[in-house]
Amino acid sequence: MAVYVLGHKNPDTDSITAAIAFAELQKKLGVDAVPARQGDLNPESELVLKKFEVEVPELVTDVTDKQYMLVDHSDIKQAPDNWDKGELLAIVDHHKVGDITTPNPIFFCAMPVGCTGTVLYKLYVDLYKKEIDPKVAGLMLSAILSDTVLFKSATCTPDDKAVAEELAKIAGVDDMMAWGMEMAKAKSAVEGVAPKDLIFRDYKDFNMGGKTVGIGQLELVSLDLVANMKDDLYEAMKEVKEEGNRHSVFLMLTDIMQEGTELMVVTDDPSIVEKAFGKPLEGRSVWLPGVMSRKKQMVPPLEKAFGA
Ligand SMILES: [Mn+2]
């Protein structure tokens, strides 16, 4: 029976490539593993798969009666539909431990590093002593560059950098920073994309103190790229909030060159912003210098503010 390997909903490059890389590792261990994705590829992931000539994983959004493994998440809100009606065999992650549980013991490996790709490298090399195929190494390297925002994110650790250098050698990527910039430009492509699609491009729902809180993020080489789209984005955020019965919707407009985030906010409780970030909302947004990571600089202070 095939074992599906899945990243989170609204997949980013790490979720797509980690599914492929972990499935490849499982195959080397004799498991009939199939990489899958829970949604469409973003422009950056498309570029990455094209560059390393790797096929797009198949779409799987429901795991009823399936055996499966998760990468890059362990939160129910980001997991496939009917996650509890299939058999979960493994989780490889680099986030806080989520709310998924299992009736049986499983393989569970999470590390506080910048990318699932870094954890997978350690599984390949340290735990299972398997070779990484050059194409797969290229995917894992790309995920590290993406998740750590070219090593600038607060989530980036010395391990991520060291592993990226090893992977670049295996993949034959001579100038990884140049490749990272090429990816960042693809990630920044916003022109002609519907506002709601931009919100959902890299979006996660969280349960904070019993309330549904959505956080989207656009990583941009310049905020100028969205300067004349903010009205439309704001309207779309209001729709997203209504449709999903959400308490709040946050959109991080992250400037990776200036290294900060303009946080746009639609919420039932505007005071939550000052509670979380020590700075009040000015109109519909607030500028947060130095903030680039949703996982490390957005989710923890918001969870605290929501009393989750
Ligand atoms: Mn990740």
Boltz pocket constraint, residues with backbone or C-beta under 6 A from the ligand:
constraints:
  - pocket:
      binder: B
      contacts: [[A, 14], [A, 15], [A, 72], [A, 94], [A, 114], [A, 115], [A, 116], [A, 147]]
      max_distance: 6.0
